[in-house]
Amino acid sequence: MKKEEEKMSLKVEKEERSNFEQALDRSNGWSKLYRTWSLFLSAISIGLALYVLYAAAFGGMPAWQHRAVFTSVALFLCFSFVPYKKGRNTLHPLFDMIPLLLSGVLVVFTYTAYPDVAMRVGNVITIDKIFGTLMIALIVEGVRRTIGIVMAGLTLFFTVYVFIGPWFPGLAGHPGYSYNRLIDTMFISTNGIFSDPIYIASTVLILFLLFASILLRTGAGQFFIDFAFSITGRMRGGPALASVLSSGMMGTITGNGVANATMTGPFTIPLMRKVGYSKNFSGGIEAVASQGGQIMPPIMGAAAFIMAEYTGIPFIQIAGYALIPAVLYFFMASVMIYLQARKQGIEGMPKEQLPNFWEVILKRGYLMIPLILIIVLMVQGYSPMRAGVWAIGSLILISFIRKETRLSMVKMLGAIESGIRGSISTIMACAGAGVITGAVIMTGLGTRFSRMAIDLSGGELLPMLLMIMVASIILGMGMPTVSAYVILATVAVGSLTQLGVSVIAAHLFVFYFGIFSGITPPVAITSYVTAGIAGGDPMRTSFQSLKIGVAAFILPYMFIYNPTILMEGSVPTIILGVSTATVGLIAFACVIQGYMITKTPIIQRSLLLVSAISLVIFEPVTDGIGVGLFVAVFLIQWFKNKKSTVVQVESNKDLPSTNSHIV
């Protein structure tokens, strides 16, 4: 175990070296020109991070200038770090250098154009058209490089949709708008590119990504893994349960399922394989746990911060709403793992192969202090920005407590640069989402979509929910969570609220399905990553992920039909509602696994399915039916198992003693 941990630590340390640290290393064979260019990019990345920190603490540039310059610098870094074609190690003189130079010009313009550009709202001039067109084109290309062709195509389509609306039939059509109107909305105002997604990315989100990068550089990733194994390692199916716990802890600070899987998967998956889980099941567990980190407070994913801006609900309150569903999600995943372990007879790991809980806490437990500080500050009314600044400052200070976690100046700057570099794809997603949002607002598509959805569903809530679920999963397959959420929050949430769904329940509904498209076949990105680590089949792994993470597809309906899990109602009502929801999820797990105390026949599985469906709705009659059926099946299996155990003991007594002497 120790040798495996040492190998893992060495691997992580090597992978974590930033571009800045590699540029300072004279032994890597880089040319002087390439080293100078790398240091220049590092300086820009670190400078951007320091500006964001300063702006969060003391205030920065005016709104339009801040967002425009931030986006322009992010584009410059995108074209510097991400080549036009995957696999290239050098910049192409045409396809990389030209966008790079144009984005540099854009940085200069957006910085110097203010405040004149603010005076031209509704009165676009030629230079605005030139630079507005340039920014839209660069964003589409930046999105293509970092996210993929689907999101880039969608961004481009919505830009063109502003003009071609008259050719669309029915509710999808609109009168069409001029090019001046497009540039005015997308570039001059803060209703398009520089709307809420980029505002959140340039303030709150970037701070927490920096915090995550610095925290992981202190060795917190290994702490999370050791902590999880010290708690669950000896339990039945222990390594798999540890994967759920460690990946959930890691995911709440990274907010990215794929990144989380690549950090924890290489350690947890081999140990799951070692105790008896299959390749596909091991990869499925890691994918479910990694993707679920985006729903676990206190930090969650990028979309949660945008949700706070859209709904006007403080982020800490949204985190509070999301807490019970997140716990239920990880609880059901754990139940699925436990039942699988019972079916296969998988035990935990020996105590001597596991880290000691108190040693883990004493050595690196203090790294949790900044996370606790974030919660405390936001509960006391601090903004997420101010809480993020304090958390980063406290993290740097406490890293000096032990030599193993201490951050030198080079390590700290390297972590900052890595945080910025890792955030580029999210910033591009927010910029693309801003273009789409601007087009939806201009054309009134959101209002028409809501009307169309209500008409198609006949004004009934359940068909509406099913339609939005499918749309959320499809959108989430081709784009990151933040983009899928922004689009659906703009066009679909209104239709739910018109049918009486609360604002927070409607937003969390599309939020969940946008996230868990990452483990939904056929395009289950996170599952494909974990399948590669486990050496399993990508499609089979994604179906295992779907099975293990089925709670993700049940909980959103509970937001609507059992709002107690969102802490709506009195304390006794919430306790009762959460309890029945928990029983319902266990019933679903037993149905899927075909196992409870013993193997479950088809009739008992059918009864458990009725129980689970009944417990989705928080009503006295349905809850009574659901709990009654669950208890009935449990007692049948318990008595059957007890009887078979007694029979087995009696039969063992009748066997001849193996200790008799041979004469």
C-alpha positions in Angstrom: 0.0 0.0 0.0 2.8 2.4 0.9 4.7 1.7 -2.3 1.5 2.3 -4.3 0.9 5.6 -2.5 4.6 6.6 -3.1 4.2 5.8 -6.8 1.0 7.8 -7.0 2.5 10.8 -5.2 5.4 10.9 -7.6 3.1 10.6 -10.5 0.8 13.4 -9.3 3.8 15.7 -8.5 5.1 15.2 -12.1 1.8 15.8 -13.7 1.1 18.9 -11.6 4.2 20.8 -12.8 2.9 24.0 -14.5 4.1 25.6 -17.7 5.7 28.2 -15.4 7.7 25.6 -13.5 8.8 23.8 -16.6 10.0 27.0 -18.2 12.2 27.7 -15.1 13.7 24.2 -15.4 16.9 24.5 -17.5 17.2 20.7 -17.8 14.2 20.1 -20.0 15.9 21.0 -23.3 13.7 23.9 -24.2 15.1 26.5 -26.6 15.7 30.0 -25.2 12.9 31.5 -27.5 10.4 28.9 -26.4 11.3 29.3 -22.7 10.9 33.1 -23.1 7.5 32.7 -24.8 6.4 30.3 -22.0 7.4 32.7 -19.3 5.6 35.5 -21.1 2.3 33.4 -21.2 2.9 32.5 -17.5 3.2 36.2 -16.7 0.0 37.0 -18.4 -1.9 34.2 -16.7 -0.5 35.1 -13.2 -1.2 38.8 -13.9 -4.8 38.0 -14.8 -5.2 36.0 -11.6 -3.7 38.7 -9.5 -6.0 41.3 -11.1 -9.1 39.2 -10.4 -8.0 38.8 -6.7 -7.4 42.5 -6.4 -10.8 43.3 -8.0 -12.6 40.9 -5.7 -10.9 42.5 -2.6 -10.8 46.2 -3.6 -12.8 46.7 -6.7 -11.7 46.7 -10.4 -12.5 48.3 -13.7 -16.1 49.3 -14.6 -18.4 46.4 -15.5 -18.2 46.5 -19.4 -14.4 47.1 -19.4 -13.8 44.5 -16.8 -15.7 41.8 -18.6 -14.5 42.7 -22.1 -10.8 42.8 -21.1 -11.1 39.6 -19.1 -12.7 37.8 -22.1 -10.1 39.2 -24.5 -7.2 38.1 -22.4 -8.8 34.6 -22.0 -9.1 34.4 -25.8 -5.4 35.3 -26.1 -4.4 32.6 -23.6 -6.8 30.1 -25.3 -5.1 30.6 -28.7 -1.7 30.4 -27.0 -2.3 27.2 -25.0 -4.7 25.3 -27.2 -3.6 24.7 -30.8 -6.1 24.7 -33.7 -5.5 20.9 -34.1 -5.1 18.4 -31.3 -1.7 16.9 -31.0 0.3 19.9 -32.3 3.1 21.1 -30.0 3.9 24.3 -31.8 1.8 27.2 -33.0 0.7 27.2 -36.6 1.9 30.3 -38.5 -1.6 30.9 -40.0 -4.3 29.1 -37.9 -2.7 29.9 -34.5 -0.7 33.1 -34.9 -3.4 35.1 -36.7 -6.1 34.5 -34.0 -3.5 35.1 -31.4 -2.5 38.5 -32.8 -6.2 39.5 -33.4 -7.0 38.6 -29.8 -4.1 40.7 -28.6 -5.5 43.6 -30.6 -8.9 43.0 -29.0 -7.3 43.3 -25.6 -5.9 46.7 -26.4 -9.2 47.9 -27.9 -11.5 46.7 -25.1 -9.2 48.4 -22.5 -8.9 51.7 -24.3 -12.4 52.0 -25.8 -14.1 52.6 -22.4 -15.9 54.9 -21.6 -16.6 56.0 -25.1 -18.1 52.6 -26.0 -20.6 52.9 -23.2 -21.9 56.1 -24.7 -22.7 54.4 -28.0 -25.3 51.9 -26.7 -28.0 52.0 -29.4 -25.8 53.9 -31.8 -23.2 51.5 -33.2 -20.4 52.8 -35.3 -18.1 51.1 -37.8 -15.3 50.3 -35.3 -17.8 48.6 -33.0 -18.9 46.4 -35.9 -15.3 45.5 -36.7 -14.3 44.5 -33.2 -17.7 43.1 -32.3 -17.6 40.7 -35.3 -14.0 39.9 -34.4 -14.9 38.9 -30.9 -17.8 36.7 -31.9 -15.7 34.9 -34.5 -12.8 34.4 -32.0 -15.3 33.1 -29.4 -16.7 30.5 -31.8 -13.2 29.3 -32.6 -12.1 29.3 -29.0 -15.2 27.3 -28.1 -14.4 24.8 -30.9 -10.9 24.3 -29.6 -11.7 23.9 -25.9 -15.1 22.3 -25.9 -15.9 20.9 -29.3 -17.6 21.3 -32.6 -21.1 20.9 -31.2 -21.0 23.8 -28.8 -19.2 25.9 -31.5 -21.8 25.1 -34.1 -24.6 26.0 -31.6 -23.0 29.3 -30.8 -22.6 30.1 -34.5 -26.2 29.0 -35.3 -27.7 31.3 -32.7 -25.7 34.2 -34.0 -27.1 33.6 -37.5 -30.6 32.8 -36.2 -30.9 36.5 -35.3 -31.0 37.2 -39.1 -32.8 34.2 -40.5 -35.8 34.1 -38.1 -38.3 35.1 -40.8 -37.5 31.8 -42.7 -38.5 29.7 -39.6 -42.0 28.4 -39.3 -44.4 28.9 -36.4 -43.2 29.8 -32.9 -39.5 29.4 -34.0 -39.8 32.3 -36.4 -39.3 36.0 -35.6 -39.1 39.2 -37.7 -35.3 39.3 -38.0 -32.9 42.0 -36.8 -30.2 44.2 -38.3 -26.5 43.7 -37.9 -26.3 46.9 -35.9 -28.8 45.5 -33.4 -26.7 42.2 -33.1 -23.5 44.1 -32.3 -25.2 46.4 -30.0 -26.7 43.5 -28.0 -23.7 41.1 -28.2 -20.8 43.5 -27.8 -21.8 47.0 -26.7 -24.3 46.1 -24.0 -24.0 43.6 -21.1 -26.9 41.5 -22.4 -24.9 39.3 -24.8 -21.2 38.1 -24.6 -20.7 40.1 -21.4 -23.8 39.0 -19.6 -24.1 37.0 -16.4 -22.1 33.9 -17.5 -19.0 36.0 -18.2 -19.6 38.2 -15.1 -19.6 35.1 -12.9 -16.6 33.6 -14.7 -14.6 36.8 -14.3 -15.4 37.2 -10.6 -16.5 34.3 -8.5 -15.7 31.3 -10.6 -12.1 32.2 -11.4 -11.5 32.7 -7.7 -12.7 29.2 -6.7 -10.8 27.6 -9.6 -7.6 29.3 -8.3 -8.5 28.1 -4.8 -8.9 24.5 -6.1 -5.6 24.6 -8.0 -3.7 25.9 -4.9 -5.4 23.5 -2.6 -4.6 20.5 -4.7 -0.9 21.6 -4.9 -0.7 21.4 -1.1 -1.4 17.7 -1.3 -5.1 17.9 -0.5 -5.9 15.3 -3.2 -3.9 12.6 -1.4 -5.5 13.7 1.9 -9.0 13.2 0.5 -8.1 9.7 -0.7 -6.4 8.7 2.6 -9.2 10.2 4.6 -11.8 8.2 2.6 -9.9 4.9 2.8 -9.3 5.3 6.5 -13.1 5.6 7.0 -14.6 3.1 4.5 -11.7 0.8 3.6 -12.5 -2.0 6.0 -16.2 -2.0 5.1 -17.7 -4.5 2.6 -16.8 -3.0 -0.9 -14.6 -0.5 1.0 -12.4 0.7 -2.0 -15.5 1.5 -4.0 -17.1 3.4 -1.1 -13.8 5.2 -0.6 -13.9 6.2 -4.3 -17.4 7.7 -3.8 -16.3 9.7 -0.7 -12.9 10.9 -2.0 -14.2 11.8 -5.5 -17.2 13.6 -3.9 -14.8 15.6 -1.7 -12.5 16.3 -4.6 -15.3 17.2 -7.0 -16.8 19.8 -4.7 -13.6 21.9 -5.1 -12.9 21.2 -8.8 -16.4 21.4 -10.1 -15.4 19.3 -13.1 -16.3 15.6 -13.4 -13.6 14.7 -16.0 -10.8 16.5 -14.1 -11.9 14.9 -10.9 -11.9 11.4 -12.5 -8.4 11.9 -13.9 -7.1 12.9 -10.4 -8.6 10.2 -8.2 -9.4 7.4 -10.7 -5.8 6.2 -11.2 -5.6 5.5 -7.5 -9.1 4.3 -6.6 -9.9 2.1 -9.7 -6.9 -0.3 -9.3 -7.9 -0.9 -5.7 -11.5 -1.6 -6.6 -10.3 -4.0 -9.2 -8.0 -5.6 -6.6 -10.9 -6.5 -4.3 -13.0 -8.1 -7.0 -15.0 -5.4 -8.9 -15.1 -5.7 -12.7 -13.3 -3.1 -15.0 -16.6 -1.7 -16.2 -18.2 -1.5 -12.7 -15.0 0.1 -11.2 -15.0 2.7 -14.0 -18.7 3.3 -13.5 -18.3 3.9 -9.8 -15.6 6.5 -10.3 -17.5 8.3 -13.1 -20.7 8.5 -10.9 -18.7 9.8 -7.9 -16.6 12.3 -10.0 -19.6 13.7 -11.8 -21.5 14.1 -8.6 -18.9 16.5 -7.1 -20.6 19.3 -9.1 -23.8 19.0 -7.0 -22.0 18.7 -3.6 -21.8 21.9 -1.5 -20.0 24.1 -0.4 -18.5 25.0 -3.8 -20.3 22.8 -6.4 -19.8 23.6 -10.1 -19.7 26.8 -12.2 -23.4 26.6 -13.1 -24.4 26.9 -9.4 -22.9 30.4 -9.2 -24.7 31.4 -12.4 -27.9 30.0 -10.8 -27.5 32.4 -7.9 -27.3 35.3 -10.3 -30.3 34.2 -12.4 -32.6 33.5 -9.5 -31.4 36.3 -7.1 -31.0 33.7 -4.4 -27.8 34.0 -2.4 -25.3 31.2 -3.3 -25.0 29.9 0.3 -28.8 29.5 0.2 -28.6 27.5 -3.1 -25.9 25.4 -1.5 -28.3 24.7 1.4 -31.1 23.7 -1.0 -28.7 21.4 -2.8 -27.2 19.7 0.3 -29.8 17.0 1.1 -30.2 15.9 -2.6 -26.4 15.7 -2.9 -26.2 13.5 0.2 -29.0 11.3 -1.1 -27.3 10.9 -4.4 -24.0 9.7 -2.9 -26.0 7.6 -0.4 -27.8 5.7 -3.1 -24.5 5.2 -5.0 -23.1 3.7 -1.8 -26.1 1.4 -1.5 -25.7 0.2 -5.0 -22.0 -0.5 -4.3 -22.8 -2.3 -1.0 -25.5 -4.5 -2.7 -23.1 -5.4 -5.5 -20.4 -6.3 -2.9 -22.9 -8.6 -1.1 -23.9 -10.3 -4.4 -20.3 -10.9 -5.3 -19.1 -11.7 -1.7 -16.6 -8.8 -1.8 -15.1 -7.8 1.5 -13.1 -4.8 2.6 -9.4 -4.3 2.8 -7.2 -5.5 5.8 -6.6 -2.9 8.5 -2.8 -3.0 8.1 -3.1 -2.0 4.4 -5.1 1.2 5.2 -4.0 4.6 6.5 -4.8 5.4 10.1 -7.7 7.9 10.5 -6.1 9.9 13.3 -2.7 10.1 11.6 -4.4 11.4 8.4 -6.3 14.0 10.3 -3.3 15.1 12.4 -1.0 15.3 9.4 -3.2 17.1 6.8 -6.6 17.7 8.4 -5.9 21.4 8.7 -6.2 21.7 4.9 -10.0 21.5 5.4 -9.9 24.8 7.3 -10.2 27.0 4.2 -13.3 25.0 3.1 -14.9 25.5 6.5 -14.0 29.2 6.3 -15.8 29.6 3.0 -19.0 28.2 4.5 -18.7 30.3 7.7 -18.1 33.5 5.8 -21.0 33.0 3.3 -23.4 32.1 6.2 -22.4 35.3 7.8 -23.3 37.3 4.7 -20.0 37.7 2.9 -20.2 37.5 -0.9 -18.7 34.5 -2.6 -16.0 36.7 -4.1 -14.9 38.0 -0.7 -15.2 34.5 0.8 -13.0 33.2 -2.0 -10.3 35.8 -1.4 -10.2 35.0 2.3 -10.1 31.2 1.6 -7.1 31.6 -0.8 -5.3 33.8 1.7 -5.9 31.4 4.6 -4.9 28.4 2.5 -1.5 30.0 1.6 -0.9 30.7 5.3 -1.8 27.3 6.7 0.2 25.5 4.0 3.3 26.6 6.0 2.2 24.5 9.0 4.0 21.4 7.7 6.9 21.0 5.3 4.9 18.5 3.1 2.2 21.1 2.3 4.4 24.2 2.3 4.1 26.3 -0.9 7.2 28.0 -2.1 6.9 31.1 -4.3 7.6 29.0 -7.5 5.0 26.4 -6.5 2.4 29.0 -5.6 2.9 30.9 -8.9 2.8 27.6 -10.7 -0.5 26.7 -9.0 -2.0 30.1 -9.9 -0.9 29.7 -13.5 -2.4 26.2 -13.6 -5.6 27.5 -12.2 -5.9 30.1 -15.0 -4.9 27.6 -17.7 -7.4 25.1 -16.4 -10.2 27.7 -16.4 -9.9 28.6 -20.1 -12.4 26.0 -21.3 -14.9 27.2 -18.7 -14.5 30.8 -19.7 -15.0 29.9 -23.3 -18.1 28.0 -22.4 -19.4 31.1 -20.5 -18.6 33.3 -23.5 -20.4 31.0 -25.9 -23.3 30.8 -23.5 -23.4 34.6 -23.5 -23.8 34.7 -27.3 -26.6 32.2 -27.1 -28.3 34.0 -24.3 -28.1 37.3 -26.2 -29.7 35.7 -29.2 -32.5 34.2 -27.2 -33.2 37.5 -25.5 -33.2 39.4 -28.8 -35.5 37.0 -30.6 -37.8 36.3 -27.7 -37.2 32.6 -28.2 -37.4 31.8 -24.5 -41.0 33.1 -24.2 -42.1 31.3 -27.4 -40.4 28.0 -26.3 -42.3 28.1 -23.0 -45.6 28.6 -24.8 -44.8 25.9 -27.2 -43.7 23.4 -24.5 -46.9 24.1 -22.5 -49.0 23.5 -25.6 -47.2 20.2 -26.5 -47.5 19.0 -22.9 -51.2 19.9 -22.8 -50.5 22.0 -19.7 -49.6 18.9 -17.7 -46.6 18.9 -15.5 -45.2 15.4 -15.9 -45.1 15.4 -19.8 -43.4 18.9 -19.5 -40.8 17.5 -17.1 -40.1 14.5 -19.4 -39.6 16.9 -22.4 -37.2 19.1 -20.5 -35.3 16.1 -19.1 -34.7 14.8 -22.6 -33.7 18.3 -23.9 -31.3 18.7 -20.9 -29.6 15.4 -21.5 -29.2 16.0 -25.2 -27.7 19.5 -24.7 -25.5 18.2 -21.9 -24.0 15.6 -24.2 -22.4 18.1 -26.5 -21.4 20.9 -24.1 -20.3 21.5 -20.5 -22.7 21.8 -17.7 -22.6 25.6 -17.5 -23.6 26.0 -21.2 -26.4 23.5 -21.0 -27.7 25.0 -17.8 -27.6 28.6 -19.2 -29.5 27.7 -22.3 -32.2 25.7 -20.5 -32.5 28.2 -17.7 -33.1 30.8 -20.4 -35.7 28.9 -22.5 -37.2 26.1 -20.4 -37.4 27.2 -16.7 -40.1 29.7 -17.5 -42.4 27.0 -18.7 -42.0 25.1 -15.4 -42.6 28.1 -13.2 -45.8 28.9 -15.3 -47.1 25.5 -14.2 -46.6 26.3 -10.5 -43.1 24.9 -9.9 -41.0 26.9 -7.5 -38.1 28.9 -9.0 -35.3 26.9 -7.2 -36.9 23.5 -8.0 -37.2 24.4 -11.7 -33.5 25.6 -11.9 -32.2 22.6 -10.0 -34.2 20.3 -12.3 -32.4 21.4 -15.5 -29.1 21.8 -13.5 -29.1 18.1 -12.5 -29.9 16.7 -15.9 -27.3 19.0 -17.6 -24.7 17.6 -15.2 -25.5 14.0 -15.4 -25.5 13.8 -19.2 -21.8 13.2 -18.5 -22.6 9.6 -17.4 -25.6 9.1 -19.8 -25.0 7.0 -22.9 -24.3 7.3 -25.8 -22.0 10.4 -25.1 -20.9 9.9 -21.5 -17.7 11.8 -21.4 -16.8 11.2 -17.8 -17.6 7.5 -18.1 -15.4 7.2 -21.2 -12.5 8.7 -19.2 -12.8 6.3 -16.3 -13.2 3.4 -18.8 -9.8 4.3 -20.2 -8.3 4.3 -16.7 -9.9 1.0 -15.8 -9.2 -0.7 -19.2 -12.9 -1.3 -19.6 -15.3 -0.9 -22.5 -16.5 2.7 -22.8 -20.1 1.9 -23.6 -20.5 -0.8 -21.0 -18.9 1.5 -18.4 -21.3 4.3 -19.3 -24.2 1.9 -18.8 -22.8 0.8 -15.4 -22.5 4.5 -14.5 -26.1 5.0 -15.5 -27.2 2.1 -13.3 -25.1 3.2 -10.3 -26.0 6.9 -10.6 -29.7 6.3 -11.2 -30.5 8.6 -8.2 -29.5 11.5 -10.5 -32.6 10.8 -12.6 -35.0 10.3 -9.7 -34.0 13.2 -7.5 -35.0 16.0 -9.9 -38.6 14.7 -9.9 -38.5 14.7 -6.2 -37.6 18.4 -6.3 -41.1 18.8 -7.9 -43.1 16.2 -6.1 -41.3 16.1 -2.7 -40.0 19.6 -2.1 -39.1 18.6 1.5 -35.7 17.5 0.2 -35.1 21.1 -0.8 -35.8 21.9 2.9 -39.2 23.4 2.2 -41.6 23.0 5.1 -41.5 22.6 8.9 -38.7 20.6 10.5 -40.9 17.5 11.2 -42.2 17.6 7.6 -38.7 17.8 6.2 -37.5 14.9 8.4 -40.5 12.8 7.3 -40.1 13.7 3.6 -36.4 13.0 3.5 -36.9 9.7 5.3 -39.5 8.5 2.8 -37.3 9.7 -0.1 -34.4 7.7 1.4 -36.5 4.5 1.6 -37.6 5.1 -2.0 -34.1 5.4 -3.3 -33.0 2.2 -1.4 -36.0 0.5 -3.0 -34.8 1.6 -6.5 -31.3 0.3 -5.7 -32.7 -3.1 -4.7 -34.8 -3.2 -7.9 -31.8 -2.4 -10.1 -29.4 -4.8 -8.4 -32.0 -7.5 -7.9 -30.8 -8.0 -4.4 -31.9 -6.9 -0.9 -30.9 -9.3 1.9 -30.9 -12.1 -0.6 -31.5 -12.5 -4.3 -34.8 -10.8 -5.2 -37.3 -12.7 -7.3 -39.2 -10.8 -10.1 -42.4 -10.5 -8.1 -40.6 -8.9 -5.1 -38.7 -6.6 -7.5 -42.0 -5.5 -9.0 -43.3 -4.7 -5.5 -40.2 -2.7 -4.7 -40.5 -0.8 -8.0 -44.1 0.2 -7.1 -42.8 1.1 -3.6 -40.0 3.3 -5.1 -42.3 5.1 -7.6 -44.9 5.7 -4.8 -42.2 7.3 -2.6 -41.2 9.8 -5.2 -44.4 11.8 -4.4 -44.7 13.1 -0.8 -48.3 12.3 0.0 -49.7 10.3 3.0 -51.4 7.7 0.8 -48.5 7.1 -1.6 -46.0 7.1 1.2 -48.0 4.6 3.1 -48.2 2.3 0.1 -44.5 2.7 -0.6 -43.2 2.1 2.9 -45.7 -0.8 3.4 -44.5 -2.6 0.3 -40.8 -2.0 1.2 -41.3 -3.4 4.7 -43.2 -6.4 3.4 -40.5 -7.4 1.0 -37.8 -6.8 3.6 -39.6 -9.0 6.2 -40.1 -11.8 3.6 -36.4 -11.8 2.7 -35.3 -11.5 6.4 -37.4 -14.5 7.5 -36.3 -16.5 4.4 -32.6 -15.7 5.1 -33.0 -16.5 8.8 -34.6 -19.8 7.9 -32.0 -20.8 5.4 -29.2 -19.9 7.9 -30.8 -22.2 10.6 -31.1 -25.0 8.0 -27.5 -24.6 7.0 -26.3 -24.6 10.6 -28.4 -27.8 11.3 -27.0 -29.5 8.2 -23.4 -28.6 9.3 -24.0 -30.3 12.6 -24.9 -33.6 10.8 -21.6 -33.6 8.9 -18.9 -35.9 10.3 -16.2 -34.2 12.3 -13.0 -33.4 10.4 -11.0 -33.7 13.5 -11.4 -37.5 14.0 -8.2 -39.5 14.0 -7.4 -41.9 11.2 -6.7 -45.3 12.5 
